[in-house]
Amino acid sequence: MHSFSENKPKIVIAGGTGFLGQHLASHFRTLGCRVIIISRSTVRQPDHVQWDARSIGAWTSELEGAAALINMTGRSVDCRYTDANKQEILSSRVDSTRVLGQAVATCVNPPQVWLNASTATIYAHSDGWQRANTETDGKIGTGFSVEVAKAWEAAFWAPETPATRRVVLRASLVLSTNGGAFPIMTKLAKRGLCTPQGNGYQWISWLHIEDFCRAVEFLINETEQAGTFNICAPTPLTNRDFNALLTQQLRPLIRFPQPAWLLEIGAFLLRTETELILKSRKVVPQRLLDLGFRFRYPTCERAVTNLLQLT
């Protein structure tokens, strides 16, 4: 893998002020890249450009000559699925992807590669010990979250971008001490909520934040590779086993059961949805493995141990 610091290439991150976008920006700056952030934020900072994520504007000029465009734009799904929230979840993803396609098409010197976020939730609920979903033989599911993912990816593939390689990032749950779900999980676990959620046999596909950033870097450098990639660790585990890891590490004095009916009440009070923890996601990154990508945190035990040492 070549060093990004050789030519100080430009990396443009749309939605770069969110959880994953901030980590990617830090990662590529460390590699010596010039990172341009495009976001709705009105904060005035160097290399930060504002957009409405719906329409062409002055921001489009930033795409010229970019080594990579990475789109991480999208309203958080950690909310109640009201009609208004559903519409915002969908439109924030589809509209931003559509307008980026328009911008790339107008570039004189378009980005060499465009990586667009998607989600491993696009796959069907995985029962029991059935085979994990890969990019080539994964079973696409049904329901609101799946329809969002399908519309998101359709918007990405719709425009013609002959000079720009395109990669879909079907990302799993990304674990980090700084943002995302993991800090909330550990906080609840310390208070005794580290028991199986529901029956605990639903699968969790996950990835350490460091490996997420490294996988994106890897796919930018793999200049012959395009299409869909599962961005997750190679070892999914059950919710039961994940909570056992938290119990082993955090050793709470008391542990409370978490049946599905109680989770429904909790989700309502916290203004979120139980789908985020009860849907079974069993996914493996077959294409990354076939290309020889090496995970620094291939097992959840190693990832959780590392992250808890950082807290």
C-alpha positions in Angstrom: 0.0 0.0 0.0 1.5 3.3 -1.0 1.8 6.3 1.4 -0.7 9.1 1.0 1.9 11.5 2.2 3.9 11.2 -1.1 1.8 13.8 -2.9 -0.5 15.2 -0.2 -3.6 14.1 -2.1 -7.0 15.7 -1.5 -9.7 13.7 0.3 -13.2 15.2 0.2 -15.6 13.9 3.0 -19.2 14.8 2.6 -20.9 14.5 6.0 -17.5 14.8 7.6 -18.7 16.2 10.9 -20.5 13.0 11.9 -19.1 10.2 14.0 -17.5 8.2 11.1 -16.7 11.3 9.1 -14.6 12.8 11.9 -12.6 9.6 12.4 -11.9 9.4 8.7 -10.8 13.0 8.5 -8.4 12.5 11.4 -7.1 9.2 9.8 -6.4 10.8 6.5 -4.8 13.9 7.9 -2.5 11.7 9.9 -1.5 10.1 6.6 -0.6 13.6 5.2 -3.6 14.2 3.1 -5.4 17.5 2.7 -9.0 16.8 3.9 -11.9 18.9 2.8 -15.1 18.6 4.9 -18.5 19.3 3.3 -21.3 19.5 5.8 -24.4 21.5 6.8 -22.5 23.0 9.7 -22.1 26.8 9.6 -18.8 26.7 11.5 -16.2 28.6 9.6 -13.0 26.6 9.6 -10.2 26.0 7.0 -11.0 23.3 4.5 -14.6 23.3 5.7 -17.3 24.0 3.1 -21.1 24.3 3.7 -23.8 22.7 1.6 -27.5 21.9 2.0 -26.9 18.2 0.9 -29.6 18.7 -1.8 -28.5 21.1 -4.4 -25.5 22.1 -6.5 -23.5 25.0 -5.1 -20.0 26.5 -4.7 -19.0 23.3 -2.8 -18.9 21.4 -6.1 -15.5 23.0 -7.0 -13.9 21.1 -4.1 -14.4 17.8 -6.0 -12.0 18.8 -8.8 -8.8 16.9 -8.7 -9.8 14.9 -5.5 -8.0 11.6 -5.0 -11.2 10.4 -3.3 -14.7 11.5 -2.5 -16.2 9.8 0.6 -19.9 10.3 1.4 -21.0 9.7 5.0 -24.1 12.0 4.9 -27.3 10.8 6.6 -29.5 11.5 9.5 -29.0 9.2 12.5 -31.2 6.1 12.6 -31.1 6.3 16.5 -34.7 7.7 16.7 -38.3 6.7 16.7 -39.5 5.7 13.3 -42.2 8.4 13.0 -43.3 9.3 9.5 -41.3 12.6 9.7 -38.2 10.9 10.9 -38.5 8.1 8.3 -38.7 10.7 5.5 -35.6 12.5 6.9 -33.6 9.3 7.2 -34.4 8.5 3.6 -34.1 11.9 2.0 -30.9 12.8 3.8 -29.2 9.8 2.2 -30.8 9.7 -1.2 -30.7 13.5 -1.9 -27.0 13.9 -0.8 -26.0 10.9 -2.9 -28.0 12.1 -5.9 -26.5 15.7 -5.9 -23.0 14.3 -5.4 -23.5 12.3 -8.6 -24.6 15.4 -10.4 -21.5 17.2 -9.1 -19.1 14.4 -10.1 -20.6 14.4 -13.6 -19.9 18.1 -14.1 -16.2 17.9 -12.9 -13.5 18.6 -15.5 -11.1 16.5 -13.3 -13.5 14.3 -11.2 -12.5 12.4 -8.1 -10.6 9.2 -8.9 -12.8 7.2 -6.6 -16.1 7.8 -4.9 -16.9 5.7 -1.8 -20.5 6.0 -0.6 -21.8 4.8 2.8 -24.5 2.2 3.0 -25.4 -0.4 5.7 -25.1 -4.1 6.4 -28.7 -3.8 7.6 -29.6 -4.3 4.0 -29.3 -8.0 4.5 -32.1 -10.2 5.9 -32.5 -11.1 9.5 -30.1 -14.1 10.0 -31.6 -16.9 12.1 -29.6 -19.5 14.0 -26.5 -20.9 12.5 -27.3 -20.1 8.9 -24.4 -19.0 6.7 -23.3 -15.4 6.9 -24.2 -12.9 4.2 -21.4 -12.1 1.7 -21.4 -9.6 -1.1 -22.1 -12.3 -3.7 -24.6 -14.5 -2.0 -26.1 -12.3 0.7 -29.9 -12.3 1.1 -31.4 -8.8 0.9 -34.1 -8.3 3.6 -37.4 -6.4 3.8 -38.7 -3.5 5.9 -38.1 0.2 6.3 -34.3 0.1 6.9 -33.8 -2.3 4.0 -35.8 0.0 1.7 -33.7 2.9 2.7 -30.5 1.1 2.0 -31.8 -0.1 -1.4 -32.9 3.5 -2.4 -29.5 4.8 -1.1 -27.5 2.4 -3.2 -29.8 2.9 -6.3 -29.1 6.7 -6.1 -25.4 6.0 -6.0 -25.4 3.8 -9.1 -27.8 5.9 -11.1 -25.4 8.5 -12.6 -22.8 7.9 -15.2 -19.3 8.5 -13.8 -16.9 6.9 -16.4 -13.8 8.6 -15.0 -14.6 7.8 -11.3 -14.4 4.4 -9.7 -17.3 3.7 -7.3 -17.4 1.7 -4.1 -20.4 1.0 -1.8 -19.5 0.6 1.9 -22.0 -1.7 3.6 -20.9 -0.9 7.1 -21.7 -2.8 10.2 -21.8 -1.5 13.8 -18.6 0.5 14.3 -17.1 0.3 17.8 -15.3 3.4 19.1 -14.8 5.1 22.5 -15.5 8.4 20.8 -19.0 8.4 19.3 -21.4 5.8 18.0 -23.1 3.1 20.1 -20.2 1.7 22.1 -19.9 4.4 24.8 -23.7 4.0 25.5 -23.4 0.2 25.6 -20.6 0.3 28.1 -22.4 2.9 30.3 -25.5 0.7 30.4 -23.3 -2.4 31.0 -21.7 -0.9 34.1 -25.2 -0.4 35.5 -26.0 -4.1 35.0 -27.5 -4.0 31.5 -25.0 -6.5 30.0 -27.3 -9.5 29.8 -28.6 -11.0 26.5 -31.1 -8.5 24.9 -34.2 -10.4 23.9 -33.2 -14.1 23.5 -29.6 -13.0 22.8 -29.2 -15.2 19.8 -29.3 -12.4 17.2 -26.1 -11.9 15.4 -24.0 -8.7 15.7 -21.7 -7.7 12.8 -19.2 -5.2 14.1 -15.9 -3.4 13.4 -13.3 -1.6 15.4 -13.1 2.1 14.3 -9.4 1.7 13.5 -10.1 -1.1 11.0 -13.0 0.9 9.6 -10.7 3.8 8.6 -8.0 1.3 7.4 -10.5 -0.5 5.2 -11.6 2.7 3.6 -7.9 3.6 3.0 -7.3 0.1 1.6 -10.2 0.4 -0.9 -9.0 3.8 -2.1 -5.6 2.3 -2.8 -7.0 -0.8 -4.5 -7.4 1.0 -7.8 -8.8 -2.0 -9.7 -11.6 -2.7 -7.2 -15.2 -1.3 -7.5 -18.7 -2.4 -6.5 -20.1 -3.4 -3.1 -18.0 -4.2 0.0 -19.1 -5.4 3.4 -17.2 -3.3 5.9 -17.2 -5.5 9.1 -14.9 -7.8 11.0 -14.6 -11.4 9.8 -16.1 -12.8 13.1 -19.7 -11.9 13.8 -20.9 -13.0 17.2 -24.2 -13.4 19.0 -25.7 -10.7 21.2 -25.4 -13.2 24.1 -21.6 -13.5 23.5 -21.1 -9.8 23.0 -22.7 -9.0 26.4 -20.7 -11.8 28.0 -17.6 -9.9 26.8 -18.8 -6.7 28.4 -19.7 -8.6 31.6 -16.2 -10.2 31.8 -14.5 -6.8 31.3 -16.7 -4.5 33.4 -17.8 -6.9 36.1 -21.0 -5.1 37.3 -22.2 -5.8 40.8 -25.7 -6.8 39.6 -27.1 -7.9 36.2 -30.7 -7.2 35.1 -32.5 -9.3 32.5 -33.5 -7.6 29.3 -36.5 -9.4 27.7 -37.9 -8.0 24.4 -41.0 -6.5 26.1 -38.8 -4.5 28.5 -36.6 -3.3 25.6 -39.7 -2.1 23.8 -40.6 0.1 26.8 -37.0 1.3 27.1 -36.7 2.1 23.4 -40.0 4.2 23.6 -38.7 6.1 26.6 -35.3 6.7 24.9 -37.0 7.7 21.6 -35.3 4.9 19.6 -36.2 1.5 18.0 -35.5 -2.0 19.2 -34.6 -3.0 15.7 -31.2 -1.5 16.3 -30.4 -4.3 18.9 -32.9 -7.1 18.1 -32.3 -7.5 14.3 -29.9 -10.3 13.6 -27.1 -9.2 11.3 -24.7 -11.9 10.3 -22.3 -10.5 7.7 -18.7 -11.2 6.7 -16.3 -9.1 4.6 -15.6 -11.7 1.9 -14.2 -9.3 -0.7 -11.9 -7.6 1.7 -10.6 -11.0 2.9 -10.1 -12.2 -0.7 -8.0 -9.1 -1.4 -5.8 -9.8 1.6 -6.9 -7.1 3.9 -5.5 -7.7 7.4 -7.7 -6.7 10.4 -5.9 -5.4 13.4 -8.9 -6.4 15.5 -10.3 -9.6 13.9 -12.1 -10.8 17.1 -14.6 -8.8 19.2 -12.7 -9.8 22.3 -9.6 -8.1 21.1 -11.6 -5.0 20.0 -13.5 -4.6 23.2 -10.4 -5.1 25.3 -8.6 -2.4 23.4 -11.4 0.1 23.5 -12.1 -0.4 27.3 -8.4 0.2 27.9 -8.8 3.6 26.2 -11.7 4.7 28.4 
